[in-house]
Each structure stands twice: as C-alpha cells, then as structure tokens.
Amino acid sequence: MKKYLILVFCFAMASNFIIHAAAFAQDKSTQAVEIKAGAPESLEVSVSNGTELKIMDLQAKMESGECVITWKTNIMPSAKAKFVFWSGSQPNLLDKSFIEKEPLKGFLHKFAIKASEVPEDFVKIRLSYVISEEAGAYSDLSAADITGLKKNNGK
C-alpha cells in the first residue's frame, strides 16, 4: 500500500509540473509581436521559404514574336525555373507552363517563349524555383505589366 501511495504521489506531482509548464509556455506564445511594414515603394511580390534565393526585377515583354521574361536572383539558382501562366486567381492543372532546360548560370536571367505558345487569356505569370520539398522561391508578374502584350489578358 505504501508503494502505491508513493507512486500516486509521484504521478500527481509530475502531472502538476507538466500542466504548469504547458500553461507557462502558452502564456509566452500569446505575447504581443512587433510587425514592421515593408517599404511603401516595394510593390514586387517575391516569396522565399527555406532558401536564401530571392527573385528580383521580374519583367516580361513581347518582342519579335516572343514573350521574353527577364529577372535577377541574389544567388545562382541550383534548380530550373518554372513559369506558369495562371488563368485565374488560383492555380489550375490546365494552366500552361514552361520549364528551363538547364538552370541558368549567373544572376541575370532570360527566358523566351514563342508568342504562339503564350495563352490567349491569363491573369499572371508565376516564376518559381523548387529547391527541395521544404524550400523554394516564387515571384508573380501581372499580365497587365507585360510590355507590348496586345492580347485580351488579365480578365
């Protein structure tokens, strides 16, 4: 009986400690967090997760029968870039996409797509790099921001 009482007492103490530790941790996670707004002139959307790779200055223009996409990166990408022409506000399996044949070397990049392969209607182009299952980067370019585009895009 004595062993049983000691066992119950130890269990009660351990449970009490765990509950108080959880309550203490919960109080810490609900403290105020300071969020700093980005620079107001920064309109470019570029998201990176789990990688140092950043996509900058994404642009596209229609010239000489091609859609020429240019961009910069802060480091040389180890993966191929993928371009998806979104037909709506959410990705769709039927959206037209293109992938580089080889990862481009350097920090300045250029990719050309024949004008005949550019979809008639699209909302934006998403440029993305998938580094691993947990890491990647992407940037969006609105169809309205493509220089020389005369098709009925951006509906």
C-alpha positions in Angstrom: 0.0 0.0 0.0 2.9 2.3 0.8 4.4 1.8 -2.7 1.0 2.5 -4.2 0.7 5.8 -2.3 4.2 6.9 -3.3 3.5 6.0 -6.9 0.3 8.0 -6.9 2.0 11.0 -5.2 4.9 11.0 -7.8 2.4 10.8 -10.7 0.4 13.7 -9.3 3.5 15.8 -8.9 4.7 15.0 -12.4 1.2 15.8 -13.8 1.1 19.1 -11.9 4.5 20.1 -13.2 3.6 19.3 -16.8 0.4 21.2 -16.7 2.1 24.3 -15.1 4.9 24.1 -17.7 2.3 24.0 -20.6 0.4 26.9 -19.1 3.6 28.9 -18.8 4.6 28.2 -22.4 1.1 29.1 -23.6 1.3 32.5 -21.9 4.6 33.2 -23.6 3.2 32.4 -27.1 0.4 34.9 -26.7 2.6 37.9 -26.1 2.5 40.9 -28.5 4.7 40.7 -31.5 6.1 43.7 -33.4 5.5 43.6 -37.1 7.4 46.0 -39.3 5.8 47.1 -42.6 7.9 46.9 -45.7 8.9 50.0 -47.7 5.8 51.5 -49.4 7.6 51.7 -52.8 8.1 47.9 -52.8 5.3 46.5 -54.9 7.0 43.4 -56.1 5.8 40.1 -54.6 8.7 37.7 -54.0 8.4 34.9 -51.5 11.2 32.6 -50.4 10.9 29.7 -47.9 13.8 27.7 -46.6 16.3 29.2 -49.0 18.4 32.3 -49.5 17.3 32.6 -53.1 15.4 35.8 -53.9 13.8 36.7 -57.2 14.1 40.4 -58.2 13.1 42.7 -61.0 10.8 40.2 -62.8 9.8 41.7 -66.2 8.3 40.4 -69.5 7.8 42.0 -72.9 6.5 40.8 -76.2 9.2 41.4 -78.9 10.0 39.8 -82.3 7.3 37.1 -81.9 8.4 36.1 -78.5 7.5 36.7 -74.9 10.9 37.5 -73.2 11.0 37.1 -69.5 13.9 38.6 -67.5 14.7 38.6 -63.8 17.6 38.7 -61.3 18.5 36.5 -58.4 20.7 37.2 -55.4 22.5 33.9 -55.8 22.9 31.4 -58.6 19.9 29.0 -58.5 20.6 25.3 -58.3 17.2 24.4 -59.7 15.5 25.1 -63.1 13.0 27.9 -63.2 9.3 27.1 -63.9 6.9 29.6 -65.5 3.1 29.1 -65.1 0.6 31.3 -66.9 -2.3 31.4 -64.3 -5.8 31.6 -65.9 -7.4 32.8 -62.6 -6.6 33.8 -59.1 -5.8 30.2 -58.1 -3.6 27.7 -59.9 -5.2 25.3 -62.3 -3.9 22.0 -63.6 -4.7 23.1 -67.2 -2.6 26.3 -66.9 0.2 26.5 -69.5 3.6 26.1 -68.0 7.3 26.0 -69.2 10.5 24.8 -67.5 14.1 25.8 -68.3 16.1 23.1 -70.0 19.1 23.8 -67.7 19.5 26.1 -64.6 20.8 29.4 -65.9 24.2 30.4 -64.6 24.8 33.9 -63.1 22.5 36.4 -61.5 20.8 37.9 -64.6 18.3 35.5 -66.3 16.4 35.5 -69.6 13.8 33.0 -70.9 12.0 33.3 -74.2 8.6 31.7 -75.2 7.2 31.8 -78.7 4.3 34.2 -78.9 2.2 31.4 -80.4 2.6 29.4 -77.2 1.6 32.2 -74.8 -2.0 31.6 -73.7 -4.8 33.9 -75.0 -6.1 34.7 -71.6 -4.1 34.7 -68.3 -4.0 36.8 -65.2 -0.3 36.5 -64.2 2.9 34.7 -64.8 4.4 32.9 -61.8 8.1 32.3 -61.9 9.2 29.7 -59.3 12.2 27.6 -58.2 11.6 24.4 -56.2 14.8 23.8 -54.3 13.5 20.9 -52.2 10.3 19.7 -50.6 10.6 22.4 -47.9 12.4 25.1 -49.8 11.6 27.3 -52.8 11.0 30.8 -54.1 8.5 32.4 -56.4 7.5 35.8 -57.8 4.4 36.9 -59.7 4.1 39.3 -62.7 0.6 40.5 -63.6 -0.4 40.2 -67.3 -1.2 44.0 -67.2 2.6 44.6 -66.5 3.8 42.8 -69.6 5.2 45.4 -72.1 3.8 45.1 -75.6 1.1 42.5 -74.8 -1.8 43.1 -77.1 -3.9 40.1 -76.3 -7.1 40.2 -74.2 -5.3 39.1 -71.0 -5.9 39.8 -67.3 -9.7 39.2 -67.2 
